[in-house]
Amino acid sequence: MHTEHDWITTPLTADLLRGALDLERTEHGLLPHRLPARARAQNTNAQLAMAEAQPSGVRLVFRTAASTIELDTLRTKRDYAAFPPRPDGLYDLLVDGRPAGQAAGNGGNVLTLDLATWEGELTPGPVGTVRFTGLPAEEKDVEIWLPHNETTELVALRTDAPVAPAPDRGRRVWLHHGSSISHGSDAASPTAIWPAIAASRGGVELINLGLGGSAMLDPFTARAMRDTPADLISVKMGINIVNQDALRLRTFGPAVHGFLDTIREGHPDTPLLLVSPVHCAIHEDTPGPTAPDIDEIGKGRLVFAAMGDPAEKAGGKLTLGVIREELSRIVRQRAADDPNLHYLDGLELYGESDAAELPLPDNVHPDAATHRRIGERFGELAFTEGGPFAARS
């Protein structure tokens, strides 16, 4: 254990962070955001506000010869009333790109949500500390991936050797937007969310705008993507639209066109991949909305059910099958004038046969093994030779 005078405290600044679009100074420290302030000001949805402040894909990146690293954070953990506490969020440590440690968060606030009303009660808590020891005492690249499912205010970084920003390694930047599946729901750890797995396979720097419950074709999200430098862009769209029964076929297509038009204002020639939903049996042919199954909650299980009626498709209600057809049609139409626009059927990432082998535990969200499968398949389909994100010589 190092004594107090052995420590070097390094100010937490933007040049030590990757994956965030904005940093907010708070009374405790630095709060990473995944949407810029302008977008947050236009949002009125509490779920999106919570999701964008959870640092999925956000990591501290620096060079150091330190053998011991301590990071003080103030987390806000989310629990559900009438259910056991959720597992503590994890911090993943990479050294020179390879896994080198893992630590659970501690201390912090707890937000307890009522599933019937989605109202929350906040219980304040103290700043916590995660610690990594026994690292090689030589210069190395260090990454600390923050918990993908806990709001995390960065308070202090201490090491037993100086810290410097990591140099730019020349890797391409991949900007991705999607739902809670892209956010990382039920993944094992922050580097085990499917976009992080795919990014590792593709050798790219990830900016993850997977926003739980909030892939809703919001114009302010499109503008954030338009204004974010990126070499590769993907948009995975559909499940949240059905979950919330938010649009009809009449409005869905124009909204997709508008979202893509806005992105193209800032990225006219960037490879842009539109990804349709993965398999979700309850909504393949049944519209939303989606709601917790009250009977299962009474048994202590959080399981979701489709509240719509398949007959409502005739009136323009959306199902995942309808959405896949519409997204495929839109890409075929636009690709005539946009050769860098591509389509990926989400069933190629996780289809009906995958669901038979690896069912969605709550009928909507993939488990850790399924995140790995989706990430590996996306890496293979998107980043290898012939894929839309393949490296160009």
N, C-alpha and C positions, 0 to 999 in steps of 0.2 A: 504494500500500500504506500503510495507516495504521500509525503507530507505536503502541507499546503504550499510551501515555497517552491516545490518542484514543478508546480503546474504552470503552464502557459495558457492564458485565456485569450482566445482569438475572437475579435468582434465578428458577429454573424452578419454577413453582407451578401448582396445579390451575386457577387462573383463566386461564392461558395455553393450556390444552389442551382439545380437544374430541374426542369419540369414544371416550374411555377410560372404563371403569367403575370403575377403581381405579388408584392410583399407589403404587408400592413404592419406598421409599428404599433404595438399594443403596450399596455402598462407593464406587461410581463416580458415582452421581447418581440419576436418577429413571427407573424402569422402568414404562411404561404397561402395564396389563393390560386385557383386554377381558372378563374375568370377575371378579367380586368375590372377596375373600379367602375368604368362606364357601364359595363354589362350588369354588374351587381346592382347598380342604381336603378336599372330598368326592370329588375326582377322583383316580383311580389310573392314568390312561392317559397315557403319555409323549407320544403324538402330540397329544392335546388340550392338554397342558401347553405344548408348543412352539407350537401354533397360537394359543392365546389370548394368548400373550406377543408374537406378531408383530402390529405395530400397524396392521392393515388398517383404513383409514378414520380413523385417529387423526392429528390435525394440531395444530400450534402455530398459534394465532390471536391477533393483537395489532395495535394501532395504533402507528404510528411514522412519523417523517419520515426514517428512516435511508436512506442510499443504498447502504450495505454491511452485510451480515448474515453472521455466522459462527455455525455451530452445531457444537459438539463432541459426538460420540456414540461409544458403544462398541457396535458391532453384533455379532451372531452370525449369520454367513452359513451356509446349509445347502448342502452339496455331496453328491454321490453317489459312492461308491467305484467305480472303473473307468470313470468318465465324466469328460469335461472339466469344469472348474469352471463353475458356473452364473454367469450375468451378475450384476454388482454391483447391489444394490438402488438404486433411484432416489428422490430427494427432489424433489417437484414444488412449485414456488413459484407462488402466485396473488397478484396485487395487485388489490385491489378486485374480486375474483371472476374475474379473467381470467388465463390462463396468462402467466407472466412469467419463467420460468427453470426449469432442471432441473439437478441435480447428482447424480453417482454417489457412493455410499458408498465409504469407504476404511478401511484398517486393520482392526481388530477381530478377533474370534474366527472360526474356521471349524469347523463341526460336520460331519464326514464320516460319512454313513450307509451301512451295508451293506444293499443292497436284499434280500438273502437272509434276513437276520436282523433288520433294522431297528435294529441296535445302532449306536451312534454313538461317534466318537472326537473329542474337542474339542481343537483346537489354539489356544492363547491368542494374542491379538494386541493391538496398542496402540489407544488412542483415536484416532479419525480426525476430520477436519474437513471440512464442506461449506461453501462460500462463494458468496454471491450478491452481485454488484456492479452498479453502474450503474443503480440504482433511482432513480426520481424523488425528489428531496429535498423532499418535501411530505407532509403527513399522509395516510395511506392505511391501508386494511385489508390486512394481510399474513397469508397462510396458508402454512405449510410442511407438506405432507403427507408423513408418514414412510413409508419403504419398507413395502409391504404384506406382504413375504415374508421380512423379516429382523428378528429380535429387536433392539430398539433402546433402549439406555439413554441417556438425555439427560444430558449432562455439563455443558455451559455454553452460554449464549446471549450473544453479543457483537454490539453494533451501534454505529454512529457517531452515533446520536441516541437519546433516551430511548424506552422502550417502555412501553405501557400496555395493559391488557386491552381487547379489542375490545368495544364495546357490544353488547347484545342487539338484533339487527335484527328481532326478532319473527317469525322464520321457524319454521315447524312442525318438530318433531323426528320423524324417521322411524327407528324401531328395527327392524332386519332381522336375521333369523337364517337361516343356510343352511350349505351344505357348502363344500368347497374352491373350487367355482365362484363362490360368493358371496364367499369369502375373497379371490379374485383370481388363482387359479393361472394362470400364463402370460399374464397381462395385461401391457401394455406398461409401465405405471407406476402409482403409487398412485391417481392421479385417473382412470385408464383402466380400473379394475375396474368391472364392470357396475353394482354398486350406486352407485358414485360418479357414473357417467354418468347414471343414472336420477335421483339426488338433485339433480344440477345442473339437469337438465331440469325437475324438479318444484319447484325453488326451496326445498328443505328442507335441514335439518341432519341429516346421517347419523350414526347409531350402528350400526356394522357388526359383528354377531355371526356373520358367516360364518366358520366354524371348520373348517379343512381336516381332512377325514376324521372329523368329529365332530358332524355334525347327526344325533344318535342318540336324540332325544327324552329326553335326560337331564333328570331332575327338577330338578337344581340349575341348569340353564340356563333352564328355565321360571321358576324362582323369581327368577333374576336379571332376566329380562324383566318379571316381575310387579312388581318393586321399582324399575324404571328409569322415570323420567318420560318419557312419549312421547305424541305426538299421533296417530301412525300406526304400525301394527305389521304386519310380515309375517313369515311362517314358510315357508321353502322346504324341503320335506322329501321324502326318499325314496332318493336315490342312495346315501348312506352306509349306510343300512339294508341295501340290496342288496349293496353292496361288501363288507361284513363278514358277510353272511348272519346278521344280528344278531337278527331277529325272524321269526316266522311270522304268517300272516294272523290267527290266533287272538289273538295278543298285540299286533299292530300297531294295530288299531283302538282298543282300550282305551287304549293308550299315547298315541295322538293325542288322544283325548278328555281324558285326564288332563293332557297338556301344555297344551291349550287352556283347560281348567278353571282351571289354575294362573295362566295369564296373565290370565284374566278376573277373578280375585280382586283384582288391582290395577288392572285397566283394564276395568271392566264395559261401557263404552259406546264405547270407542275403536275406530275402524275397524280391523279385523283381517282380513288377507288371507292365506289359505292357498294356497300355490303348489306345484303338483306338479312332478315332474322334467322337465327338458328332454330332448330326444331323445338317446339313447345306444344305438346299434345293438346292442352286444354284450349289453345287458341288457333290451332291450325285451320279449323273450319267454324269456330264459334267466336263471335265478336266479344269485346269487352263490355263493361269494365271488368277488371280483376279485383277480387276482394278476398280477405282472409276467410277461410272456411270456419264458421263459428263452431260447428260440431267438433272439428279437430282441435280448435283452441281449447275447448272444454276438456280435451284429453291431454292437454299440455303440448300440442304439436302446432307449429306454425306452417300451415299449408294453404295454398291459394287455389281459388276456383274461378271459372269463367261465369260471369253473370248474364251474358248476352244470350241470344237465341239465333241458331244458324239461319233461320228464316229471315232474319233482319238484314242479311247480306243483300237481298233484293232491293232494299231501300237505301243502299249505299254504305251500310256499316262495314267496317274493315275487319278482316281476319288476316292472319299471317300469310295465308295462301294468296289472298287478294293483293296484299302489299308486295309480295315477291313478284307477282306478275306486273304490277305497276312500276316498280323500280327497274325491272328488266326492260320494260317498254321505254321508259324515260331515257335510260342509258343508250339504247339502240337509236333512239331518235336524236339525241344530242351528239352522239359519237360521230355522226356524219360531218359535223363541223368542229369536233373536239376530239382529235385522235388520242389525247392523253387521258381521256375519261374511260374508266373500266368498271365492270360489274363482277361481283363475286356472290354467288348464291350461298347464303348462310347454311344451307343444308349440306354443302361440301365441308363445312367446318364441324357440324354436329347435326346428323340427320336421324331418321327414324330408327335405323339399325343401331346407331350409337345410343339412342335413348333406351333401347331394350337392354343394352349392356350396362350403361351408366345413366340410370334415370335421374331426373332433376328431383332432388330430395323434397323441395317444397312446391313442385310443379312449375316453377318459373326459373329458379337460379341454379347454375351448375355448381357442383362440388369441386374439391381440389383436383381430383383426377381428371375431371372434364375440362377445367381450366387448362390443364397441361395439354390435353388432346387438342383443344381449340387453338391454343397458342402454337403448338408444333405444326398443325395443319396450315394455319395462316402463314407461318414462316415458310413452309414448303410451297404453298400456292402463290404467295405474293413476292417473296424475295429471291427465289431460285431462278435459274435461267428460263426465260420465257414468261416469267411472272411480271406483273405491272410495276413492281418495285425492284426488279433485278438491276444490279449495278451495270451502268453503261460505261463502256471503255471510251 
